[in-house]
């Protein structure tokens, strides 16, 4: 695997000089002050981040999309026992709620897990045949997962997602901008990069929570070096090396809120694992210790409903689910479709629907099989394909986008919509989301959907003490 990572180092150095990422600090390029109304009617962008599903895991068999109901496997070592015959695995169904009554069933989705599943050939093309070689647990250290990664969620359990994808625009080529898991993804959605300096990038995640400046002293994030090696005694997760979209929003006085649970004290109200792990702003030193932390973090995440109803929705929103509503396999709950449907119904029946875009995506692939090889453009990216649905009166109806997207595409769309300028990271080079919208079309009419049922755990906060039990069961913090 080191073969293609070394080969990518040259392409990275060229790209870095273009985007301003060759030093430890990204270049923020201010946009012009708008002198007229924006070209599009969009005045609000809502980004909903669910967790840990590959595109194929949610949308296997979706009409017109690039999916598969079988996948290749690689018989190495003990894997000969379950990769036999023609080296093809038939995909099987899996429930959103997996594992025992108390714990979910997670599989490897670390950077190392990506390398194993990708199995790049001499031409740096992922063969996508190593999914039988990973293990259970966040880091794959809880025993061999055998063919477990070759699964898709039963369609009746993700019917709300299919309904949204049918009605609006589905991104068929949305890739994770990096090759690691949730900690990285929740930085990318804010910054478009996890470049630490000219020769290394952040990878994987801290060993404990909270993830960010509030982490215990001595906690570290591993680094991925330009030559493909990982440095596990990395850096403390409180960064000044890159800016965030908040810098651009602040500069233009564009309103924004990050709807999330609190994650600093289990004994206080509204605590949930999601707030301890998936609040990417906690890892940005300037944000965490400035006024932005006090004015732009909205807790609990259900404040989104109140703000929609009262007319206080900001221009840009991030909506982070509770663990039990996140679709994360480690959660052992199936509250995701119920949560997403509730939020979408609230948006669609509000005064804001007529000028809003909702970007619904899953932050990383969670280790699940996907048949589409991600382009390998440098030593950190691209990662596996993830689901993304673009929902709006102006999303092209019944549309499947074939354009290659990544996290920088989302940032570019927000920047262009509000004339913010550019962070100068992957937002400067990624394709925008524009092909999925038609601002001249007759606006889509929103039809409220029935709120699906779910287990009793749905909508609940992580009880005190349970998070440590989940970490011990998962072999690490489930990212």
C-alpha positions in Angstrom: 0.0 0.0 0.0 3.0 2.3 0.6 3.5 2.1 -3.2 0.7 4.4 -4.2 1.1 6.7 -1.2 4.6 7.4 -2.2 3.6 7.9 -5.8 1.1 10.5 -4.7 3.5 12.7 -2.8 4.5 14.6 -5.9 0.9 15.3 -6.9 0.3 16.6 -3.4 3.1 19.1 -3.5 1.8 20.5 -6.8 -1.8 20.7 -5.5 -0.6 22.4 -2.3 1.1 25.2 -4.2 -2.2 25.9 -6.0 -4.5 25.8 -3.0 -2.3 27.5 -0.5 -1.9 24.4 1.7 1.8 23.9 1.4 2.4 25.6 4.8 0.9 24.8 8.1 -1.6 27.6 7.8 -4.3 27.6 5.0 -4.8 30.7 2.9 -8.2 32.3 3.5 -9.2 34.3 0.4 -11.8 36.9 1.2 -14.7 37.3 -1.2 -16.0 40.5 -2.7 -18.7 42.4 -0.8 -21.9 41.6 -2.6 -23.4 44.6 -4.5 -26.5 42.8 -5.6 -28.8 39.9 -4.7 -27.2 36.5 -5.1 -28.0 34.7 -8.4 -29.7 31.8 -6.6 -32.8 32.1 -4.4 -31.1 30.1 -1.6 -30.9 31.9 1.7 -30.4 29.0 4.1 -28.2 25.9 4.0 -28.7 23.2 6.5 -26.0 20.4 6.7 -27.2 17.2 8.4 -24.4 14.8 9.3 -25.3 11.2 10.0 -22.8 8.5 10.7 -20.8 5.7 9.2 -22.5 4.2 6.1 -21.1 3.6 2.7 -23.2 4.6 -0.3 -23.8 0.9 -1.2 -24.7 0.1 2.4 -27.7 2.5 2.3 -28.5 2.5 -1.4 -27.7 -1.0 -2.8 -30.1 -1.6 -5.7 -31.2 2.1 -6.0 -32.5 2.5 -9.6 -29.9 4.3 -11.8 -27.2 4.4 -9.1 -23.9 2.7 -9.3 -24.3 -0.1 -6.8 -23.7 -3.8 -6.4 -25.3 -6.8 -4.8 -22.0 -8.8 -4.7 -18.3 -7.9 -4.3 -14.9 -9.5 -4.7 -13.0 -10.8 -1.8 -9.3 -11.7 -1.3 -8.2 -15.0 0.2 -5.3 -14.1 2.4 -4.2 -16.1 5.5 -7.2 -17.1 7.6 -9.5 -15.4 5.1 -9.3 -18.4 2.9 -12.0 -19.9 5.2 -14.6 -17.4 4.0 -13.3 -16.1 0.7 -13.7 -19.3 -1.4 -14.7 -20.5 -4.8 -14.9 -17.7 -7.4 -13.8 -15.0 -4.8 -17.2 -13.3 -5.0 -19.3 -12.6 -1.9 -23.1 -12.2 -2.3 -24.3 -9.2 -0.2 -26.7 -9.9 2.6 -29.1 -7.6 4.5 -28.3 -6.1 7.9 -30.4 -4.2 10.3 -29.7 -0.6 11.3 -29.8 -1.7 14.9 -27.1 -4.4 15.1 -25.3 -6.3 17.9 -26.5 -7.2 21.3 -29.3 -5.4 23.2 -26.7 -3.2 24.9 -24.0 -2.6 22.2 -23.9 -2.1 18.5 -21.7 -4.1 16.1 -19.0 -1.9 14.6 -16.3 -2.8 12.0 -12.9 -1.3 11.2 -13.0 2.1 9.5 -9.6 3.4 10.4 -7.0 4.6 7.9 -5.5 1.2 8.1 -8.9 -0.4 7.5 -9.2 1.8 4.3 -5.8 0.6 3.1 -6.8 -3.1 3.6 -10.2 -2.7 1.9 -8.9 -0.6 -1.0 -6.0 -3.0 -2.0 -4.5 -0.6 -4.5 -2.7 -2.1 -7.5 0.5 -1.0 -9.2 -1.5 1.7 -11.0 -2.8 3.2 -7.7 -6.3 2.0 -8.4 -8.3 0.5 -5.5 -9.3 -3.0 -6.3 -12.0 -2.9 -3.6 -11.5 -6.6 -2.7 -10.1 -6.5 0.8 -13.3 -6.0 2.8 -13.1 -9.6 4.0 -9.8 -8.9 5.7 -10.8 -6.3 8.3 -11.9 -6.9 11.9 -14.7 -6.0 14.2 -14.4 -2.9 16.4 -13.5 0.7 15.5 -9.9 -0.3 14.9 -10.5 -3.8 13.7 -9.0 -5.4 16.8 -12.1 -7.3 18.1 -11.7 -10.4 15.9 -12.1 -11.0 12.2 -15.2 -9.7 10.7 -15.0 -12.2 7.8 -17.7 -11.2 5.2 -19.7 -9.0 7.5 -18.7 -5.8 5.7 -20.5 -7.1 2.5 -23.9 -6.0 3.7 -26.7 -3.5 2.9 -29.3 -2.2 5.3 -32.7 -3.7 4.7 -34.6 -1.3 2.5 -37.7 -1.1 4.6 -35.5 0.3 7.4 -34.0 3.1 5.2 -37.2 3.8 3.3 -37.2 7.5 4.3 -33.8 7.9 2.8 -34.8 6.2 -0.4 -37.9 8.4 -0.6 -35.8 11.6 -0.3 -33.3 10.3 -2.8 -36.1 9.5 -5.3 -37.8 12.9 -4.9 -34.7 15.1 -4.9 -31.0 14.8 -6.0 -28.8 11.9 -5.0 -25.0 12.2 -5.3 -23.7 9.0 -6.8 -20.0 10.0 -6.6 -19.6 11.7 -3.2 -16.3 10.7 -1.6 -14.8 11.2 1.8 -12.0 13.7 1.4 -9.7 11.6 3.6 -9.1 8.0 4.3 -10.0 7.9 8.0 -13.1 8.1 10.2 -15.4 10.5 12.0 -12.9 12.8 13.8 -11.4 13.6 10.4 -14.8 14.0 8.7 -16.0 16.5 11.3 -13.0 18.6 10.6 -13.4 18.4 6.8 -17.0 19.7 6.9 -15.6 22.8 8.6 -12.2 23.3 6.9 -11.9 21.1 3.9 -8.6 19.9 5.1 -6.8 18.2 7.9 -3.3 19.1 6.7 -1.1 19.6 9.7 1.9 20.8 7.8 3.6 20.3 4.4 4.6 16.7 5.2 1.8 15.3 7.3 -2.0 15.3 7.9 -4.2 14.3 10.8 -5.7 10.8 10.6 -7.9 8.5 12.7 -9.0 10.0 16.0 -8.1 10.7 19.7 -8.1 7.8 22.1 -10.7 9.3 24.4 -13.4 12.0 24.5 -14.0 14.9 24.4 -12.4 15.2 20.9 -10.8 18.6 20.8 -9.3 21.3 23.0 -11.2 19.8 25.9 -9.4 16.5 25.6 -7.5 15.1 28.6 -3.9 16.2 28.7 -1.7 13.7 26.7 -4.5 12.7 24.3 -3.2 12.5 20.8 -4.4 12.4 17.2 -2.2 10.2 14.9 -0.5 11.8 11.9 -0.3 10.4 8.3 3.1 11.2 6.8 3.6 12.1 3.2 5.4 8.8 2.6 2.4 6.8 3.8 3.5 5.9 7.3 1.4 6.7 10.3 2.8 8.3 13.4 0.6 7.3 16.3 2.3 9.5 18.9 0.8 12.5 17.1 -0.5 15.8 18.2 -2.9 17.2 20.8 -6.3 17.8 19.1 -6.5 21.6 19.5 -5.5 23.2 16.2 -4.3 26.5 14.8 -3.0 25.0 11.5 -6.1 25.7 9.4 -9.1 28.0 9.4 -12.7 27.1 9.2 -15.8 28.3 7.3 -16.7 30.2 10.5 -13.9 32.6 9.7 -15.5 33.5 6.4 -19.0 33.6 7.9 -17.9 35.9 10.7 -16.1 38.2 8.2 -19.3 38.7 6.2 -21.6 38.8 9.2 -23.5 35.8 7.9 -25.5 34.1 10.6 -24.8 30.4 11.6 -25.4 27.9 14.3 -24.0 24.5 15.1 -26.9 22.4 16.6 -25.3 19.7 18.9 -25.6 18.1 22.3 -23.1 19.1 25.0 -20.2 16.7 25.5 -18.2 18.0 28.3 -19.9 16.8 31.5 -22.0 13.7 31.8 -23.6 14.9 35.0 -25.2 17.9 33.3 -28.3 18.1 31.1 -28.2 17.5 27.4 -25.0 15.4 27.5 -24.5 13.0 24.7 -21.6 11.2 23.1 -22.3 13.1 19.9 -21.4 16.3 21.6 -18.2 14.8 23.0 -17.1 13.5 19.6 -18.8 15.1 16.7 -18.5 18.8 17.5 -15.7 19.6 15.2 -15.4 23.2 16.4 -14.1 21.9 19.7 -10.8 21.1 18.0 -10.3 24.6 16.6 -8.5 26.6 19.2 -9.6 30.1 18.0 -13.2 29.0 17.9 -13.2 27.1 21.2 -11.7 29.9 23.3 -13.3 32.8 21.5 -16.8 34.3 21.4 -17.9 32.0 18.6 -18.1 29.1 21.1 -20.6 31.0 23.2 -22.7 32.5 20.3 -22.7 29.9 17.6 -23.1 26.5 19.4 -26.8 25.7 20.0 -27.5 23.1 22.6 -29.5 20.8 22.6 -29.7 19.9 19.0 -33.5 20.0 19.1 -33.3 23.8 19.2 -33.5 23.5 15.4 -37.2 22.8 15.8 -37.7 25.9 18.0 -35.8 28.1 15.6 -37.7 26.9 12.6 -41.0 27.6 14.3 -40.0 31.0 15.8 -38.4 32.4 12.6 -34.8 32.4 13.9 -33.1 29.9 11.6 -29.6 31.2 10.7 -28.3 31.3 7.2 -26.0 28.3 7.7 -26.7 25.4 10.1 -25.1 22.2 11.0 -27.4 19.6 12.7 -25.6 16.8 14.6 -27.7 13.9 15.8 -27.6 12.1 19.1 -25.6 8.9 19.1 -28.8 6.8 19.1 -30.2 8.8 16.1 -27.0 8.8 14.1 -27.1 5.5 12.1 -23.7 4.6 13.7 -23.4 0.8 13.9 -21.8 1.1 17.3 -24.9 2.9 18.6 -27.1 -0.2 18.8 -30.1 1.9 17.9 -32.1 2.7 14.8 -33.3 6.2 15.4 -31.7 7.8 12.4 -34.6 7.7 9.9 -37.0 8.9 12.5 -34.7 11.8 13.4 -34.1 12.8 9.8 -37.8 12.6 8.9 -38.7 14.8 11.9 -36.1 17.5 10.9 -37.1 17.4 7.3 -40.8 17.7 8.1 -40.1 20.7 10.3 -38.0 22.3 7.5 -40.4 21.5 4.7 -43.5 22.8 6.5 -41.8 26.0 7.7 -41.6 29.4 6.2 -38.0 28.6 5.2 -38.7 25.8 2.7 -39.0 28.1 -0.3 -35.3 29.2 -0.1 -33.5 26.4 1.7 -31.1 23.6 0.8 -30.7 20.6 3.1 -27.5 18.7 2.6 -28.0 15.2 4.1 -24.8 13.1 4.3 -23.1 10.3 6.2 -19.7 11.4 7.5 -17.7 8.3 6.6 -18.2 4.8 5.2 -18.0 2.9 8.5 -16.0 0.0 6.9 -19.0 -1.2 4.8 -18.4 -2.5 1.3 -18.7 -0.2 -1.7 -17.9 -1.1 -5.3 -16.8 2.3 -6.6 -13.0 2.8 -6.3 -12.2 6.3 -4.9 -9.8 8.3 -7.0 -6.4 8.4 -5.4 -5.2 12.0 -5.9 -2.6 12.4 -3.1 -1.3 10.7 0.0 -4.4 11.4 2.0 -7.3 11.1 -0.4 -9.8 10.4 -1.7 -11.6 8.1 0.8 -14.5 5.8 0.3 -17.9 6.8 -1.3 -20.5 8.0 1.1 -24.2 8.8 0.7 -25.4 12.4 0.1 -28.9 13.7 -0.7 -29.5 17.3 -1.8 -33.0 18.4 -0.8 -34.5 21.7 -1.8 -37.3 23.3 -3.9 -34.6 23.8 -6.5 -32.9 20.4 -6.3 -33.3 18.6 -9.6 -36.2 16.1 -9.0 -35.4 12.4 -9.5 -31.8 13.3 -10.3 -28.7 11.3 -9.8 -25.5 13.3 -10.0 -22.4 11.7 -11.6 -20.1 14.5 -10.6 -17.3 13.7 -8.3 -18.0 15.5 -5.0 -16.0 15.6 -1.7 -16.3 17.7 1.5 -14.7 20.7 -0.3 -17.7 20.6 -2.7 -20.1 21.4 0.2 -17.9 24.2 1.4 -17.7 25.6 -2.1 -21.4 25.6 -2.4 -21.8 27.5 0.9 -19.1 30.0 0.0 -20.6 30.7 -3.4 -24.2 31.0 -2.1 -23.2 33.6 0.5 -20.3 35.3 -1.5 -17.8 34.3 1.2 -14.6 33.9 -0.7 -12.6 30.7 -0.2 -10.7 28.9 2.5 -8.1 27.9 -0.1 -8.2 24.2 0.8 -10.1 21.5 -1.0 -13.0 24.0 -1.5 -10.7 25.8 -4.1 -10.4 22.7 -6.3 -13.4 20.5 -5.6 -16.5 20.4 -7.9 -19.4 22.5 -6.6 -22.8 21.0 -6.0 -24.3 23.3 -8.7 -25.2 20.6 -11.2 -27.7 19.1 -8.7 -29.8 22.3 -8.7 -31.9 24.2 -11.2 -33.0 27.6 -10.0 -35.3 28.2 -13.0 -37.4 25.1 -12.4 -40.8 25.1 -10.9 -40.0 24.7 -7.2 -40.5 21.2 -5.7 -43.5 21.0 -3.4 -42.7 19.5 0.0 -44.8 16.6 1.1 -44.5 15.7 4.8 -43.5 12.1 5.4 -44.9 9.7 8.0 -42.5 9.6 11.0 -41.2 6.0 11.1 -41.2 3.9 14.2 -38.0 3.1 16.0 -36.6 1.3 19.1 -37.1 2.9 22.5 -33.6 4.1 22.5 -34.3 6.6 19.6 -34.1 10.2 20.7 -32.6 9.4 24.1 -29.3 10.9 25.4 -26.3 8.7 26.2 -26.7 7.8 29.9 -23.9 8.6 32.3 -21.3 5.8 32.3 -22.6 4.1 29.2 -20.1 5.8 26.9 -17.1 4.2 28.6 -18.8 0.8 28.3 -19.3 1.4 24.6 -15.6 2.4 24.2 -14.5 -0.7 25.9 -16.8 -2.9 23.8 -15.8 -1.2 20.6 -12.0 -1.4 21.2 -11.8 2.4 21.1 -14.0 5.5 20.7 -16.5 4.7 18.0 -15.9 7.3 15.3 
